[in-house]
Amino acid sequence: MKNICLILGMVPLFSFSQYAEYDWEERDTWMPVKVLFEMAVIEEGIHVADIGCHEGYLTVHLSKEAGELGRIYAVDVRRDRLDDLEDNLDDRDIRNVDVILGEYDDPKLPEDKLDVVFIVDTYHEITEYKKVLRHVYNSLKAGGRLIVLEKLKSWVRNGSRQEQVEAHSLGPEYVRKELVAAGFEIHEIRAHLGNWEMDEDKPMWAISALKPKYSKR
């Protein structure tokens, strides 16, 4: 995974995350943060998780929007990434973030607590996605949202799930089916969100799914 740090085979899922703090300004030029926050309905006081937080790019953006009354749960499975995140939070005097060392099949989130969960450029790395989705589902309040952003590389656009994952990529048709199987209701799918690292062969898309207000699970 690129951010939550699960594992692909024996490879740490989030080990592919390569963005350090000095990359953040450039990343702002192509990452559709505003669109993601609109899809998630981010507002002051919200409780939200960033699965695959790496050094905190999205976490820091979320902390500003959530404000003092909000809470951000920043999850990664690599302690070194979280050490960097904690340094970045201290440098900014950010106090509304809980830093969580997750497990490969469990992000260790509180149950029935969250309004939104983000999985950004990380879902394709989660081999135990059924278990992780179950934990995410249980962490959300009724009516809570899961936002998944991925890139679908052009050369594997029509490939199998395995072929796409091996290219560190994944298409919406696979994710949609898996979210529905996990009990989520699909709210919207947005294509044409720009290009990952401004590379035309890496278009981004995102999906918003809801935990039903009256769950049968």
Secondary structure in CASP SS format (residue, H / E / C, confidence):
PFRMAT SS
TARGET T0000
AUTHOR 0000-0000-0000
METHOD secondary structure of the structure
MODEL  1
M C 1.00
K C 1.00
N C 1.00
I C 1.00
C C 1.00
L C 1.00
I E 1.00
L E 1.00
G C 1.00
M C 1.00
V E 1.00
P E 1.00
L H 1.00
F H 1.00
S H 1.00
F H 1.00
S C 1.00
Q C 1.00
Y C 1.00
A C 1.00
E H 1.00
Y H 1.00
D H 1.00
W H 1.00
E H 1.00
E H 1.00
R H 1.00
D C 1.00
T C 1.00
W C 1.00
M C 1.00
P C 1.00
V H 1.00
K H 1.00
V H 1.00
L H 1.00
F H 1.00
E H 1.00
M H 1.00
A H 1.00
V C 1.00
I C 1.00
E C 1.00
E C 1.00
G C 1.00
I C 1.00
H E 1.00
V E 1.00
A E 1.00
D E 1.00
I E 1.00
G C 1.00
C C 1.00
H C 1.00
E C 1.00
G C 1.00
Y H 1.00
L H 1.00
T H 1.00
V H 1.00
H H 1.00
L H 1.00
S H 1.00
K H 1.00
E H 1.00
A H 1.00
G C 1.00
E C 1.00
L C 1.00
G C 1.00
R E 1.00
I E 1.00
Y E 1.00
A E 1.00
V E 1.00
D E 1.00
V C 1.00
R C 1.00
R H 1.00
D H 1.00
R H 1.00
L H 1.00
D H 1.00
D H 1.00
L H 1.00
E H 1.00
D H 1.00
N H 1.00
L H 1.00
D H 1.00
D H 1.00
R C 1.00
D C 1.00
I C 1.00
R C 1.00
N C 1.00
V E 1.00
D E 1.00
V E 1.00
I E 1.00
L E 1.00
G C 1.00
E E 1.00
Y C 1.00
D C 1.00
D E 1.00
P C 1.00
K C 1.00
L C 1.00
P C 1.00
E C 1.00
D C 1.00
K C 1.00
L E 1.00
D E 1.00
V E 1.00
V E 1.00
F E 1.00
I E 1.00
V E 1.00
D C 1.00
T C 1.00
Y H 1.00
H H 1.00
E H 1.00
I C 1.00
T C 1.00
E C 1.00
Y H 1.00
K H 1.00
K H 1.00
V H 1.00
L H 1.00
R H 1.00
H H 1.00
V H 1.00
Y H 1.00
N H 1.00
S H 1.00
L E 1.00
K E 1.00
A E 1.00
G E 1.00
G E 1.00
R E 1.00
L E 1.00
I E 1.00
V E 1.00
L E 1.00
E E 1.00
K E 1.00
L C 1.00
K C 1.00
S H 1.00
W H 1.00
V H 1.00
R C 1.00
N C 1.00
G C 1.00
S C 1.00
R H 1.00
Q H 1.00
E H 1.00
Q H 1.00
V H 1.00
E H 1.00
A C 1.00
H C 1.00
S C 1.00
L C 1.00
G C 1.00
P H 1.00
E H 1.00
Y H 1.00
V H 1.00
R H 1.00
K H 1.00
E H 1.00
L H 1.00
V H 1.00
A H 1.00
A C 1.00
G C 1.00
F C 1.00
E E 1.00
I E 1.00
H E 1.00
E E 1.00
I E 1.00
R E 1.00
A C 1.00
H C 1.00
L C 1.00
G C 1.00
N E 1.00
W H 1.00
E H 1.00
M H 1.00
D C 1.00
E C 1.00
D C 1.00
K C 1.00
P E 1.00
M E 1.00
W E 1.00
A E 1.00
I E 1.00
S E 1.00
A E 1.00
L E 1.00
K C 1.00
P C 1.00
K C 1.00
Y C 1.00
S C 1.00
K C 1.00
R C 1.00
END
